[in-house]
Amino acid sequence: MTLAEQQETPRISIDELKKLIDAKSDVIILDARPKDAYDKEHIKGALSLPWKTEMTVVDVEKLAKNKLTVTYCDCGRGEADGSDLATQLIGLGFANVKVLRDPAIGGWKKAGYPLE
């Protein structure tokens, strides 16, 4: 995937995501980091879906394709894994996918927002 393709994926700010969670909006939050990183801590309510080169329908069969889906990782500027996961989800037919804007989980922690 080219940088231009990554830039086309819509972004959502940390504060916007927190507002959606607080409002109990129907949003799916996907943590693209390796499972061991997710197990240590993750955004409260997030599901683990570790990034891999090619996601398949089987990987996402339990997820609703019509709900707002937000992906994140801890890759820092550019969030390559979260962006790539979002692009793959769109390719698998997900209608409303956004990437948590840099600094992703690092910024979430810094803001003092809930982790589990």
N, C-alpha and C positions, 0 to 999 in steps of 0.2 A: 504494500500500500504506500502510496506517495504521501508526502507531507501535505499536499493540496487536498487529498482525500481525507486525511485526518482533520484538517482545518474545517471541513464541511460538516463534521459532526457537531450538532448543537451542544452548547455548554450550559451548565447550571451552576450558580454560585453556591458556596457553602451555606450562606444565609438563606438563600431561596429554598434549598433542600431542607434546612432546619424548619423553616416555616411550613413546608408541606407535611413534614413529620408531625409537628405540633398540631396542625389542623387535622391530623389523622387522615390525610389524603391517601388514596389507593395508589401507592407507588411501590415499585419493586426496586430495591437497592442491591446491586451486585458488586461484590468485592472480587476484583480480578487478581488479587495477590495469591501467592502459593498458600495452600491450606494451613501450613504451620504458622504463617504470619496472621492469617484470619483467626486461628484458634487463640493466639496471644491476645489480640484485641481487634475489634472492628466497630464500625458505626452501628449503633444500636438498631437492630432490626434487619441488618444487611444479611444477605445470603452469600455463601461462598460459591463462586464459579471461577476457579483459577483459569487464567489465560492459557490458551494453547494455540498452536499455529492454525489449526482448523477446527472450529466448532461444528458440531453436527446437530441435526434435528433431535437426536436422542439426548444430547447434552442439555437441551433447553425444553424438552417436551412437557415438563411440569410447570412451566412459566406461561402466564397469560400474555399473548402477543399484543393485545390491545391496550394494556396498562402502560402508564408512564414508567419507563425503566431507566434507572440512573446507574452508570458504571463508575467505578473508581479503582485506583491503585495507589501505590506510594512511590511511583517512579520519579517524582519531581516534575520539573518544567517539561511540559509536553505530554506527560502521562501516557506513554506509548502503549502499555498493556490495556489500560482502561479505554483509550481511544480505539485501539484495534478490536477489542471485545465489542464495543458499541457498533463499529462498522460491520463486524460479523453478524451481530444480532439483526441489524437492518437487512443484511443480505439473507437472513433466515426468515424474514417476513415480519419482524417487529415494527410496529407502526410509530411508536413515540419513544425514541431513545435519546438520552442526553448523557454527557460525560461531566462528572464533577470537576469543575474548573480548578486548575492549579492554585493552591498547593494540596488539593485533594485531602487525604486522611491526615496529613501533617497539619494542614490549616484547621481541620475539624478539631483535632486535639488541642491546638493552640487556642482556639476559641472557647475551649472548655465544654464543648458539646458532648453528649453522652456516648460512651463506648461500652461495649460488653465483651 
